Amino acid sequence: MKSFQPNKIVSHLAFTAFALVASCPAMANSEIEELRKELAAQKELIQQLMTAQKNAPAYTPPPVSVEPPIPAAEKVLTFYGIADVGVQNTNSGQGSKWSIGTGGWLASRFGLSVNKPITPDLKAVAVAEAGVQYGTGAAGAASVTPGINNGYASSSASTSAGTQLFGRQIYAGVSSKTFGAVTAGRQYAGTFALNGMTNALAFNGYGYSGSIMGANGMPTRVNNSVVYVSPSLNGFSGQLLYSTGSDNNTNGDVPIAAGSTIKSNDKAGRGLDLEAHYINGPVLVGASTWNFYSTTFTGAETGLSKRSGFQVGGAYDFGPIKVFANYMDGRIKGGGYENVTKAFSKTGAYSLSAMVPFGKHRFFASVTDFNDKSVNNMDAKLYGIGYTYQAEETTKYYIAAGHMNNSAKAAFSLPDGGSLVGNVLTPGRGVTGLMAGVTLGF
């Protein structure tokens, strides 16, 4: 809309009046006087219009919305996995054997992760993760076809037979940045997680400490459990796990097959695990403790034993090298276990390890000493070295070697990241292994 311009109107009117006077010199004085009156009236009208315009409220355009744009919907469901394939050579007492398989450095897996926002600070979470053997196609906890010198699953792999598809972990719950997370399902114990945090190899390759320390009853994955994970507060955080047990609706022999039973009761598998750690720059320190009932007992025992223990560990990053240390003490007692089964009723173990970074290269070394203080005296030492090259963000190549040095009564096999490794059939036999392969994350 064009703006009102009174000054131009006045100019046009004045010019018109002057022209009329000049062109009509003989015009009667009365007519001239009439024109002057008309011009004065128009000037007065214009002045009134100008005054009204000044007093009128200023034009205000419609307000522009300042609300932020609605963000695109967050990704709720994520499919992820790890594919690890490679070649190994091991000798566990039946000669040197080559194998092509999976899970040498990392246990192969696939999973689904759900993160669904409820409020700005609260979201629903769920994870369903299955182990998978790229060598045979077996998934979950399904048993594999035993091969020559090949029938033992390491602690990070699928360890039980059946239709347990999501054998690695499966849980659901809610998570808050302010209050932490509460989840329920089959979940990792904080003790197991801390053991990986305080060893350079974590759960990878040959020689990671958790593979042998777990013999003392250390909890790894716990069924029917509820977990609370705290938020980080000035570097401190922790995890509390409680399990109702494997079967709390029985108080006697439990049938497992036609004509076959196991001895158990309503406390089977019940217990808790508590872990806390502190991280500040290059420093990591942590501790954990656990106390669980066993799931079964033998006919000669009077009831379920209890598995308990504690762990302390830490790490320090010097820059050119990062060092790790861990100590664990475990007990299995109750129901006559110490006098009947006896195995690993009292143990102590420690590990020392280091990692050297150099660009995309990583060099690892670890030694673990397992001391069986029970009458069985099944001591062992585990050594492992490894090298990885990070080809890109989710792909790495690896080479590793390891040796399990069994004492006269021990028969520990040499575990790797998650595939099947050779059984040790003769106590006191040492096991050596070499591997090379590639790990792809997606």
C-alpha positions as CSV (number, residue, x, y, z in Angstrom):
1,M,0.0,0.0,0.0
2,K,1.3,3.5,-1.0
3,S,1.9,5.9,1.9
4,F,0.0,9.2,2.2
5,Q,2.0,12.2,1.0
6,P,0.3,15.5,1.9
7,N,3.3,17.8,0.9
8,K,3.0,16.8,-2.7
9,I,-0.8,17.5,-2.7
10,V,-0.2,21.0,-1.3
11,S,2.4,21.7,-4.0
12,H,0.0,20.6,-6.8
13,L,-2.8,22.7,-5.4
14,A,-0.7,25.8,-5.1
15,F,0.6,25.4,-8.6
16,T,-2.9,25.0,-9.9
17,A,-4.1,28.2,-8.1
18,F,-1.2,30.2,-9.4
19,A,-1.8,29.1,-13.0
20,L,-5.5,30.0,-12.8
21,V,-4.6,33.5,-11.5
22,A,-2.0,34.1,-14.1
23,S,-4.1,32.9,-17.0
24,C,-7.1,35.0,-16.0
25,P,-5.9,38.5,-15.2
26,A,-9.4,39.9,-15.9
27,M,-11.0,37.5,-13.4
28,A,-13.2,39.4,-11.0
29,N,-11.9,40.0,-7.6
30,S,-14.8,38.0,-6.2
31,E,-13.8,34.9,-8.1
32,I,-10.2,35.2,-6.9
33,E,-11.4,35.5,-3.4
34,E,-13.5,32.3,-3.7
35,L,-10.5,30.4,-5.0
36,R,-8.4,31.6,-2.1
37,K,-11.1,30.4,0.4
38,E,-11.2,27.0,-1.3
39,L,-7.4,26.7,-1.2
40,A,-7.4,27.6,2.5
41,A,-10.1,25.0,3.2
42,Q,-8.1,22.3,1.4
43,K,-4.9,23.3,3.4
44,E,-6.9,22.9,6.6
45,L,-8.2,19.5,5.5
46,I,-4.7,18.4,4.6
47,Q,-3.4,19.6,8.0
48,Q,-6.1,17.6,9.8
49,L,-5.2,14.4,7.8
50,M,-1.5,14.9,8.7
51,T,-2.3,15.3,12.4
52,A,-4.5,12.2,12.3
53,Q,-1.7,10.2,10.6
54,K,0.8,11.2,13.3
55,N,-1.6,10.1,16.1
56,A,-2.5,6.8,14.5
57,P,-0.7,3.7,16.1
58,A,2.3,2.4,14.2
59,Y,1.8,-0.5,11.9
60,T,2.9,-3.7,13.5
61,P,3.5,-6.8,11.3
62,P,2.2,-10.2,12.5
63,P,4.6,-11.8,15.1
64,V,7.1,-14.3,13.7
65,S,7.2,-17.6,15.6
66,V,10.3,-18.1,17.7
67,E,9.6,-21.7,18.5
68,P,12.5,-24.0,17.5
69,P,11.8,-26.2,14.5
70,I,10.6,-29.7,15.3
71,P,13.6,-32.0,15.1
72,A,13.6,-35.0,13.0
73,A,12.5,-38.2,14.8
74,E,15.3,-39.9,16.7
75,K,16.4,-43.3,15.5
76,V,14.5,-45.6,17.9
77,L,15.7,-49.1,16.6
78,T,19.3,-49.9,15.8
79,F,20.7,-53.1,14.4
80,Y,24.4,-53.8,15.2
81,G,26.9,-56.5,15.2
82,I,30.5,-57.7,15.1
83,A,31.8,-60.1,12.5
84,D,35.2,-61.7,13.5
85,V,36.8,-64.2,11.2
86,G,40.3,-65.6,11.2
87,V,42.7,-68.5,11.3
88,Q,44.2,-70.2,14.3
89,N,46.8,-72.8,15.2
90,T,46.7,-74.4,18.6
91,N,48.2,-77.4,20.3
92,S,46.5,-78.6,23.4
93,G,48.0,-82.1,23.6
94,Q,46.8,-83.7,20.4
95,G,49.2,-82.1,18.0
96,S,49.2,-78.8,16.1
97,K,45.8,-78.1,14.6
98,W,44.8,-75.4,12.2
99,S,41.2,-74.0,12.1
100,I,39.3,-71.3,10.3
101,G,36.6,-69.9,12.4
102,T,35.1,-66.9,14.2
103,G,35.6,-65.0,17.4
104,G,39.4,-65.0,17.6
105,W,39.8,-61.5,18.8
106,L,36.2,-60.6,19.6
107,A,33.1,-62.8,20.0
108,S,31.0,-62.4,16.9
109,R,27.4,-61.2,17.5
110,F,24.4,-59.4,16.3
111,G,21.8,-57.5,18.2
112,L,19.0,-55.0,18.3
113,S,19.0,-51.9,20.5
114,V,16.0,-49.7,21.3
115,N,16.2,-46.1,22.6
116,K,12.7,-44.5,22.7
117,P,12.4,-41.0,24.2
118,I,9.7,-40.6,26.8
119,T,10.6,-37.2,28.2
120,P,13.6,-34.9,27.5
121,D,15.4,-36.8,30.4
122,L,13.9,-40.2,30.2
123,K,13.9,-42.9,27.6
124,A,12.9,-46.5,27.3
125,V,15.8,-48.9,26.4
126,A,16.1,-52.5,25.4
127,V,18.8,-54.7,24.0
128,A,18.6,-58.2,22.5
129,E,22.1,-59.6,21.6
130,A,22.9,-63.1,20.2
131,G,26.2,-64.8,19.7
132,V,26.9,-66.1,16.2
133,Q,29.5,-68.5,14.8
134,Y,30.5,-67.4,11.3
135,G,32.3,-70.7,10.9
136,T,29.2,-72.9,11.2
137,G,26.2,-70.5,11.2
138,A,25.1,-71.4,14.7
139,A,23.5,-68.6,16.6
140,G,22.7,-67.8,20.2
141,A,23.6,-70.5,22.7
142,A,23.0,-73.3,20.2
143,S,25.5,-76.1,20.5
144,V,28.0,-76.6,17.6
145,T,29.1,-79.8,16.0
146,P,32.3,-80.9,17.8
147,G,35.4,-81.3,15.6
148,I,38.8,-82.8,16.2
149,N,40.2,-81.3,19.3
150,N,37.5,-78.7,19.3
151,G,34.7,-78.8,21.8
152,Y,35.1,-76.2,24.5
153,A,33.5,-72.8,24.4
154,S,35.4,-70.0,26.1
155,S,33.8,-67.8,28.7
156,S,32.9,-65.0,26.3
157,A,31.2,-67.3,23.8
158,S,27.9,-69.2,23.7
159,T,28.3,-71.7,26.5
160,S,25.0,-73.6,26.8
161,A,23.0,-75.8,24.4
162,G,19.3,-75.2,23.5
163,T,17.2,-72.5,21.9
164,Q,18.5,-69.6,23.9
165,L,18.9,-67.3,20.9
166,F,19.8,-64.1,22.8
167,G,22.3,-65.8,25.0
168,R,24.8,-62.9,25.3
169,Q,22.4,-60.4,26.8
170,I,18.7,-59.3,26.7
171,Y,17.1,-56.7,28.8
172,A,14.6,-53.8,28.9
173,G,14.0,-50.8,31.1
174,V,14.3,-47.1,31.4
175,S,17.3,-44.8,31.4
176,S,17.7,-41.2,32.7
177,K,20.8,-38.9,32.5
178,T,19.9,-37.5,35.9
179,F,18.9,-40.7,37.9
180,G,20.6,-43.5,36.0
181,A,19.1,-46.7,34.5
182,V,17.0,-49.6,35.7
183,T,16.8,-52.7,33.5
184,A,15.6,-56.3,33.9
185,G,16.6,-59.4,32.0
186,R,19.7,-61.5,31.3
187,Q,22.6,-59.0,32.0
188,Y,26.3,-58.6,32.6
189,A,27.5,-58.4,36.2
190,G,29.5,-55.3,37.1
191,T,32.3,-57.5,38.4
192,F,32.7,-59.0,34.9
193,A,32.7,-55.5,33.3
194,L,35.3,-54.2,35.8
195,N,37.5,-57.2,35.1
196,G,37.6,-56.2,31.4
197,M,38.2,-52.5,32.2
198,T,41.3,-53.4,34.3
199,N,43.0,-55.6,31.7
200,A,44.7,-54.3,28.6
201,L,43.2,-57.1,26.5
202,A,39.7,-56.6,28.0
203,F,37.9,-59.7,26.6
204,N,39.9,-60.0,23.4
205,G,42.3,-62.5,21.9
206,Y,44.4,-64.9,23.9
207,G,45.3,-64.1,27.5
208,Y,42.6,-61.8,28.8
209,S,42.4,-62.3,32.6
210,G,38.7,-62.9,32.9
211,S,38.9,-66.2,31.1
212,I,40.7,-67.9,34.0
213,M,39.7,-65.7,36.9
214,G,36.1,-66.7,36.3
215,A,36.9,-70.2,37.5
216,N,36.4,-69.0,41.1
217,G,32.7,-68.3,40.6
218,M,33.0,-64.8,39.3
219,P,29.5,-63.9,37.8
220,T,29.4,-63.0,34.2
221,R,25.9,-63.0,32.7
222,V,23.1,-63.3,35.2
223,N,19.6,-64.5,34.4
224,N,16.4,-63.1,35.8
225,S,18.2,-60.0,37.1
226,V,17.4,-56.4,37.7
227,V,20.3,-53.9,37.4
228,Y,20.7,-50.3,38.5
229,V,23.5,-48.3,36.9
230,S,24.1,-44.9,38.4
231,P,24.9,-41.7,36.5
232,S,28.5,-40.5,36.7
233,L,29.0,-38.1,39.6
234,N,32.4,-36.3,39.7
235,G,33.9,-39.4,38.1
236,F,32.2,-41.9,40.3
237,S,29.7,-44.4,39.0
238,G,28.5,-47.9,39.9
239,Q,26.2,-50.8,39.2
240,L,24.0,-53.0,41.5
241,L,22.6,-56.3,40.2
242,Y,20.2,-58.6,42.0
243,S,18.8,-61.9,40.7
244,T,15.8,-63.8,42.0
245,G,17.5,-67.0,40.8
246,S,17.1,-69.6,38.2
247,D,14.0,-71.4,39.6
248,N,12.4,-70.1,42.7
249,N,9.3,-72.3,42.4
250,T,10.8,-75.6,43.6
251,N,12.3,-77.1,46.7
252,G,13.7,-80.4,45.7
253,D,14.9,-82.4,42.7
254,V,14.3,-80.7,39.4
255,P,13.5,-82.8,36.3
256,I,15.7,-81.9,33.3
257,A,14.9,-84.9,31.0
258,A,13.0,-88.1,31.0
259,G,14.2,-90.0,34.0
260,S,16.8,-87.5,34.9
261,T,16.8,-84.9,37.7
262,I,19.2,-82.4,39.3
263,K,19.2,-81.4,43.0
264,S,18.3,-77.8,43.7
265,N,16.0,-75.6,45.7
266,D,14.2,-72.3,45.5
267,K,17.4,-70.3,46.3
268,A,19.2,-71.5,43.2
269,G,21.1,-68.7,41.4
270,R,19.8,-66.1,43.8
271,G,22.3,-63.3,44.7
272,L,23.7,-59.9,44.1
273,D,26.7,-58.2,42.6
274,L,28.0,-54.7,43.4
275,E,30.6,-52.7,41.5
276,A,31.9,-49.1,41.7
277,H,34.6,-47.3,39.9
278,Y,36.2,-43.8,39.5
279,I,37.5,-42.3,36.3
280,N,39.4,-39.0,36.2
281,G,41.6,-38.3,33.2
282,P,44.3,-41.0,33.0
283,V,43.2,-42.7,36.2
284,L,40.8,-45.6,36.7
285,V,40.2,-47.4,40.0
286,G,37.4,-49.8,40.8
287,A,36.2,-52.5,43.2
288,S,33.4,-55.1,43.2
289,T,31.9,-57.9,45.3
290,W,29.4,-60.7,44.7
291,N,27.5,-63.3,46.6
292,F,25.3,-65.9,44.8
293,Y,23.9,-69.3,45.5
294,S,24.9,-72.1,43.1
295,T,22.2,-73.5,40.9
296,T,22.6,-77.2,41.8
297,F,24.4,-79.6,44.2
298,T,25.5,-83.2,44.0
299,G,23.9,-86.1,45.9
300,A,26.7,-86.2,48.4
301,E,26.3,-82.5,49.3
302,T,23.6,-81.3,51.7
303,G,22.5,-78.2,49.9
304,L,23.4,-75.3,47.6
305,S,26.8,-73.8,48.0
306,K,27.4,-70.0,47.9
307,R,29.9,-68.3,45.6
308,S,31.3,-65.1,46.9
309,G,34.4,-62.9,46.4
310,F,35.8,-59.5,45.7
311,Q,37.9,-57.7,43.1
312,V,40.0,-54.6,43.0
313,G,41.7,-53.1,40.0
314,G,42.8,-50.1,38.1
315,A,44.6,-48.5,35.2
316,Y,46.8,-45.5,34.4
317,D,47.4,-43.9,31.1
318,F,50.9,-42.5,30.8
319,G,50.4,-41.5,27.2
320,P,53.0,-43.7,25.5
321,I,51.8,-46.7,27.5
322,K,48.7,-47.6,29.5
323,V,49.2,-50.1,32.4
324,F,46.5,-52.2,34.1
325,A,46.4,-54.3,37.3
326,N,43.7,-56.5,38.9
327,Y,43.4,-58.8,41.9
328,M,40.5,-61.1,42.7
329,D,39.7,-63.4,45.6
330,G,36.9,-66.0,45.5
331,R,35.2,-68.6,47.7
332,I,32.8,-71.5,47.1
333,K,31.4,-72.9,50.3
334,G,28.4,-74.3,52.0
335,G,26.3,-77.5,51.7
336,G,29.5,-79.5,52.2
337,Y,31.0,-78.3,48.9
338,E,34.5,-77.8,50.4
339,N,34.6,-81.5,51.4
340,V,32.9,-83.1,48.4
341,T,33.3,-81.3,45.1
342,K,36.1,-79.1,46.4
343,A,37.0,-77.5,43.1
344,F,38.2,-73.9,43.4
345,S,36.6,-73.6,46.9
346,K,39.3,-70.9,47.7
347,T,41.2,-69.0,45.0
348,G,43.2,-65.9,44.5
349,A,44.3,-64.4,41.2
350,Y,46.0,-61.3,39.8
351,S,46.8,-59.9,36.4
352,L,49.3,-57.3,35.1
353,S,49.0,-56.0,31.5
354,A,49.8,-53.0,29.3
355,M,48.8,-51.4,26.0
356,V,51.1,-49.3,23.8
357,P,49.3,-47.1,21.2
358,F,51.1,-45.8,18.1
359,G,48.8,-44.1,15.6
360,K,46.4,-46.7,14.2
361,H,48.5,-49.5,15.8
362,R,48.0,-51.1,19.3
363,F,50.3,-53.5,21.0
364,F,49.1,-55.6,24.0
365,A,50.7,-57.8,26.6
366,S,49.2,-59.6,29.6
367,V,50.1,-62.1,32.3
368,T,47.6,-63.7,34.8
369,D,48.4,-65.9,37.8
370,F,45.7,-68.1,39.1
371,N,46.2,-69.7,42.5
372,D,43.9,-72.5,43.5
373,K,44.1,-72.7,47.3
374,S,41.8,-75.7,47.6
375,V,43.1,-79.2,48.2
376,N,42.9,-79.8,44.4
377,N,45.7,-77.2,43.9
378,M,44.9,-76.5,40.2
379,D,47.2,-73.5,39.6
380,A,47.8,-72.0,36.2
381,K,49.5,-69.0,34.5
382,L,48.2,-67.4,31.4
383,Y,50.2,-65.3,29.0
384,G,49.0,-63.3,26.0
385,I,50.3,-60.8,23.5
386,G,48.5,-59.1,20.6
387,Y,48.6,-56.5,17.9
388,T,45.8,-54.6,16.1
389,Y,45.7,-52.2,13.2
390,Q,42.7,-49.9,12.9
391,A,42.1,-49.9,9.2
392,E,39.0,-47.6,9.6
393,E,36.5,-46.7,12.3
394,T,34.9,-50.2,12.5
395,T,37.5,-52.5,10.9
396,K,40.6,-53.8,12.5
397,Y,43.2,-56.5,11.7
398,Y,44.8,-58.5,14.4
399,I,47.6,-60.9,15.3
400,A,47.8,-62.6,18.7
401,A,49.6,-65.4,20.5
402,G,49.0,-67.0,23.9
403,H,50.1,-69.7,26.3
404,M,48.3,-71.4,29.2
405,N,50.8,-72.9,31.6
406,N,48.9,-75.5,33.6
407,S,50.3,-76.9,36.9
408,A,50.4,-80.7,37.4
409,K,46.7,-81.0,38.3
410,A,45.2,-78.2,36.1
411,A,43.7,-78.7,32.7
412,F,42.7,-75.2,31.6
413,S,42.3,-74.7,27.9
414,L,43.5,-71.6,26.0
415,P,40.5,-69.3,25.5
416,D,40.2,-66.7,22.8
417,G,37.7,-63.9,22.2
418,G,34.7,-66.1,21.7
419,S,35.1,-69.2,19.4
420,L,35.7,-72.8,20.3
421,V,39.2,-73.8,21.4
422,G,40.9,-77.1,22.1
423,N,40.2,-79.1,25.2
424,V,43.1,-80.1,27.4
425,L,42.6,-83.8,28.1
426,T,45.7,-84.4,30.2
427,P,46.3,-82.4,33.4
428,G,49.6,-80.5,33.4
429,R,49.6,-80.0,29.7
430,G,50.4,-76.5,28.5
431,V,48.6,-75.0,25.5
432,T,49.9,-72.6,22.9
433,G,48.0,-70.7,20.2
434,L,48.6,-68.3,17.3
435,M,45.9,-66.4,15.5
436,A,45.3,-63.8,12.8
437,G,42.1,-62.3,11.4
438,V,39.9,-59.3,10.9
439,T,37.1,-57.8,13.0
440,L,34.3,-55.8,11.4
441,G,31.8,-53.8,13.4
442,F,28.4,-52.7,11.9
